[in-house]
Amino acid sequence: MKARLKNRVIAESDDIVAEGGYHYFPISVVRMEWLEKAPKIDSDHDCPHGVQFYDVLIEGKRYPRAAWIYEAPRPSMRHVANRFGFWEDVEVG
């Protein structure tokens, strides 16, 4: 499975965890040089799993909050620990 944006592969792996309609990629396969931590907003602080969103930067363009990781997932979400999810402009498939 791949996570793509503007024909660039941000992450690729067969080791995918599906949860809540999203596909989570191991951090080791994510092109971290294209991600930049996004400032936390109020709803991020309310997340019980300690969510951190990332902007994706491709070809000089910023795609805000297009990736995320749970920094402190509760036991019910431990299976997505150390994994990134993608949405909005990022095509996953």
Long-range contacts (C-beta under 8 A, 24 or more apart in sequence): 1-25, 1-92, 1-93, 2-92, 2-93, 3-30, 3-84, 3-86, 3-90, 3-91, 3-92, 4-90, 4-91, 4-92, 5-56, 5-58, 5-63, 5-66, 5-89, 5-90, 5-91, 6-58, 6-59, 6-61, 8-34, 8-58, 8-59, 10-34, 10-35, 10-56, 10-67, 10-86, 10-90, 11-84, 11-86, 17-79, 17-80, 17-83, 19-77, 19-79, 19-80, 22-85, 22-86, 22-87, 22-92, 23-85, 23-86, 23-92, 24-80, 24-83, 24-84, 24-85, 25-83, 25-84, 25-85, 25-86, 26-82, 26-83, 27-69, 27-82, 27-83, 27-84, 30-67, 30-84, 34-58, 35-67, 36-62, 38-64, 38-65, 48-74, 49-73, 49-74, 49-77, 54-84, 56-86, 56-89, 56-90, 63-88, 63-89, 63-90, 66-90
